[in-house]
Structure formats: structure tokens, C-alpha cells
Amino acid sequence: MDVLDRVRDIGADVELTEARVAAAYYRVRDGLRPHASRSRRGMWIGIGGVGGVLAAATAAAAIVVAVTTPQGVVVEAVTPTPTPPDVVVTPPPPTTPPTEVVGAVAVLEHAAELAPLSSPVLQPGQYLLVQSRLEYIVTYDADIVDAAPYSSARSKAEAGWLVTSSYDTYIPEDRNGEWVRVFNPDTTVVAWYGPDAEALAAQWEDEVQRTEPIVQRVQGGLIEPLESGYTTGSAEYYAAMPRDPQALLDWYWEYNGLEDEEYATEILAQAVIMDLELNAAPADLRASMFRVLSLLEGVAVQSVEGDITTLSIDIDIAGAERLTLSVDNETGLVVGSSGTRAPGSAIIPDSVPDHRVITTMTVVDSAP
């Protein structure tokens, strides 16, 4: 057996699943990028540190990928094709869409596999601070019947404006302790659409503007159920959820009382995304939540910017709707989401979503 035969035998017993290809793609792409971009990430990765290390050597050395799995450390070696010294290799730009390399299902599976690494490690008395920055459109129609003038359909709006605001969620290390959510008094109009929009928006701001935060405190969870069910975020809430993806999808359907199949995908996707953005579920359940999204129709890769892959979910309902979910490929955290229903307005650009959430997470020592 010559050397080439031995090289061909390397990794012959490793199953090349779609998820494994996706994971390798992200690590190799990261190795090709300038590493100065890593300094922008203020994220933590808990439970034992980094899940994969990529070491690249020049000349004839092999690329070695070490991946931590529940069964131990799997080391895979790939020998690159030697590059002639007179050939300059240009790394691909970080915004290259990966649709030809990995699909949306593989992106979600990769995030699911990272779930144990993205669970925060808190000391007694500490809190996970989830900061949510909101952007949303307010529409105006003076002729709307049986509703406020600020709730018109987007396609019929006479004017509109883009608003930003934020709220912070403090999740205690002892999940049975007091959860705190603070709605900040920072509502601001940042863009205007249509005639008289600035004057109309100023009037709207006078009606909704606050000078003091609203503080919500709930023992052992986030939102107490109105009628029956579990407090969102409580141990009982998460314990009731199956870990099998299809069974979990059925659970969301029943728990949300879905009867109208036309809007089922929209409601199910939004419920799962909100749970993922909170990042409070156990790691095995968070992994199942990502896999639930892969079961929904219309999921596709929309764009890639650096470490962030944005998936879109196109929903065929009256007027159509598009939801998006942005995932950090290195941490497995959901860092953003958006929703746009029935665009096509002559006033508001189609590129502006109805609502967007940008999420960041840190560990802090106290809560308000």
C-alpha cells in the first residue's frame, strides 16, 4: 500500500452527514478570514470552552480539525492540495451566500449541535441579561374604521414611521427566583414615510412616550399564563416540552391552541423563535427547537454576513409573510429576528420589516 492509498483511507469510517459538512464549512471559512473580526464578539461560550479548534499549517502540513462531542474528541485530518508558489489565493468574501454548500436544515442542525456550548455558566446570585433592541413600523390611516388610526394595514397606510425601543430581561441563576424584565423609556422615531409623517409621528410620540421604565417581576419565570398553562421560562414549562422535534412541534401546536392551519406556520415559528431568543431553555431542548424550525415549510438561507447566517421562512397566507431568524454560526445563539407581512406599500419600502428584534446576552451580578 503506497502513501496515496493511506491518505485515501483517512476518515473513511467517518459518516459525512449534512451537519458535519456544515460544521466543517464554517470552521474552514473562519480559518480563511482575518481573525481581527473575532474581537467584536462579546459572547461567552460556556461548559468547557470552545467546541472546535482549527489549526492550519503552510507547506505540506495537513489541516487538523478537533471537534468536541459527547463521545469525546474526534480529530479529522484533511490534506490540502499544494499551491504553487506563484499562485495567489484570494479568500472568498464573508458575505458569500452558502446556499450551494449548506442548506437551511444544515445551518439549523449546526446550531443545534452548538446548543450545549451556548448555555451560560452562572454563579449563585448572578443573572443572564438578555437585551432586546426593537425596530417596528407604525402605520397611519385616518379613515380606518373600528380601530385606532395607527393600526392600518401596511398596504393601505397613508403614512408610517420606523420606531426603535428596547427591553432587558434578567434571568436568575436560580430559575425559581425572581425574573425581572425592564421596558426602557427610550422610544424613538428614526425614519418617516409619506406626507405629513413627521407631524403625525410627533403626535403619536406624545401619546406613547414614557419618562420612567416599566419593571415587570415574576417569580420562577417570565410571563404568567392568562388562563391555563405554565409560566413561560419556568422549570415546569420546559419539562412539559418533548425533546423529539416532531413531538415538540405537535406540543407547540396544542399549547398555542392552533385550529386554523392557514396561520399555523406563522404562529409556530414565532413561538419557537421567541423561546430561542430568550436562551433560557435547557441545552437539549434548545437543540430540539432548532430542529423544529427545520420541519417547517419555506425555510431557506437568505444571507450570510461574517459569522451570522440569516434564514427566511416564507409563509403562504393572505398577503404573504416572511419571517427571518439570524444565527451566530460560532456560538449557536439567535441574535436577531424579523417579520414582514403584506409588503407592497407605496409608502413604506419593502426592505423595511414590520418588526425586528436584535438580541445580545451577557452575565451580570445584579438585577434592578
CORRA-V597087 format. One record per backbone hydrogen bond with DSSP energy under -1.0 kcal/mol. CO is the residue of the C=O (numbers start at 1). NH is the residue of the N-H. E is the energy in kcal/mol with one decimal. If there is no record, write none. Layout:
CO&NH&E / CO&NH&E
This chain:
2&6&-1.6 / 3&7&-2.3 / 4&8&-2.3 / 5&9&-1.2 / 7&10&-1.1 / 9&12&-1.9 / 11&14&-1.6 / 15&17&-1.8 / 17&21&-2.2 / 18&22&-2.3 / 19&23&-2.6 / 20&24&-2.5 / 21&25&-2.5 / 22&26&-2.3 / 23&27&-2.0 / 24&28&-2.8 / 25&29&-2.7 / 26&30&-2.1 / 27&31&-1.8 / 28&32&-1.3 / 34&37&-1.2 / 35&38&-1.5 / 36&39&-1.3 / 37&40&-1.3 / 38&41&-1.6 / 51&68&-2.9 / 53&66&-1.7 / 55&64&-1.6 / 58&61&-1.5 / 63&78&-2.1 / 64&55&-1.7 / 65&76&-2.3 / 66&53&-1.6 / 67&74&-2.6 / 69&72&-1.9 / 72&69&-3.3 / 74&67&-2.5 / 76&65&-2.5 / 78&63&-2.4 / 84&87&-1.9 / 93&96&-1.7 / 98&101&-1.9 / 98&102&-3.0 / 103&107&-1.9 / 104&108&-2.4 / 105&109&-2.3 / 106&110&-2.4 / 107&111&-2.0 / 108&112&-2.3 / 109&113&-2.1 / 110&114&-1.2 / 114&117&-1.2 / 114&118&-1.3 / 117&46&-1.2 / 123&126&-2.5 / 126&173&-2.1 / 127&364&-2.7 / 128&171&-2.6 / 129&362&-2.0 / 130&169&-2.5 / 131&360&-2.0 / 132&167&-2.2 / 133&358&-2.4 / 134&165&-1.6 / 135&356&-2.7 / 136&163&-3.0 / 138&161&-1.9 / 140&158&-3.0 / 140&159&-1.4 / 141&144&-1.5 / 148&151&-1.5 / 149&141&-2.0 / 153&156&-1.2 / 159&140&-2.5 / 160&193&-3.0 / 161&138&-2.6 / 162&190&-2.9 / 162&191&-1.1 / 163&136&-2.3 / 164&188&-2.4 / 165&134&-3.2 / 166&184&-1.6 / 167&132&-2.7 / 168&182&-2.9 / 169&130&-2.9 / 170&180&-1.9 / 171&128&-2.8 / 173&175&-1.0 / 174&177&-3.0 / 177&220&-3.4 / 179&218&-2.1 / 180&170&-3.7 / 181&216&-3.3 / 182&168&-2.4 / 183&214&-2.0 / 184&186&-1.7 / 188&164&-2.8 / 191&162&-2.2 / 193&160&-2.4 / 194&197&-1.4 / 196&200&-2.3 / 197&201&-2.8 / 198&202&-2.0 / 199&203&-1.7 / 200&204&-2.1 / 201&205&-2.7 / 202&206&-1.8 / 203&207&-1.1 / 204&208&-1.7 / 205&209&-2.6 / 214&183&-3.1 / 216&181&-2.7 / 218&179&-3.1 / 223&232&-2.2 / 231&234&-2.4 / 232&222&-3.7 / 234&238&-2.0 / 235&239&-2.4 / 236&240&-1.6 / 238&241&-1.0 / 244&248&-2.8 / 245&249&-2.4 / 246&250&-2.1 / 247&251&-2.0 / 248&252&-2.5 / 249&253&-2.0 / 250&254&-2.4 / 251&255&-3.2 / 252&256&-2.1 / 253&258&-2.2 / 254&257&-1.5 / 260&263&-1.0 / 263&267&-2.2 / 264&268&-3.1 / 265&269&-2.6 / 266&270&-2.2 / 267&271&-2.3 / 268&272&-2.4 / 269&273&-2.6 / 270&274&-2.3 / 271&275&-1.7 / 272&276&-2.2 / 273&277&-2.6 / 274&278&-1.3 / 282&286&-2.5 / 283&287&-2.2 / 284&288&-1.5 / 285&289&-2.1 / 286&290&-1.8 / 287&291&-1.7 / 288&292&-2.0 / 289&293&-1.6 / 290&294&-1.1 / 292&295&-1.5 / 293&296&-1.1 / 298&314&-1.8 / 300&312&-3.0 / 303&310&-2.6 / 305&308&-2.1 / 307&329&-3.2 / 308&305&-2.8 / 309&327&-2.8 / 310&302&-2.9 / 310&303&-1.6 / 311&325&-2.3 / 312&300&-2.4 / 313&323&-2.3 / 315&317&-1.5 / 315&321&-1.7 / 317&320&-2.6 / 320&342&-2.7 / 321&315&-3.1 / 322&340&-2.2 / 323&313&-3.1 / 324&338&-1.5 / 325&311&-3.2 / 326&335&-2.3 / 326&336&-1.1 / 327&309&-2.5 / 328&332&-2.7 / 333&328&-2.7 / 335&359&-2.0 / 336&326&-3.1 / 337&357&-2.8 / 338&324&-2.3 / 339&354&-1.5 / 339&355&-1.7 / 340&322&-2.6 / 349&352&-1.7 / 354&137&-2.5 / 355&339&-2.2 / 356&135&-2.2 / 357&337&-2.0 / 358&133&-2.7 / 360&131&-2.6 / 362&129&-3.2 / 364&127&-2.9
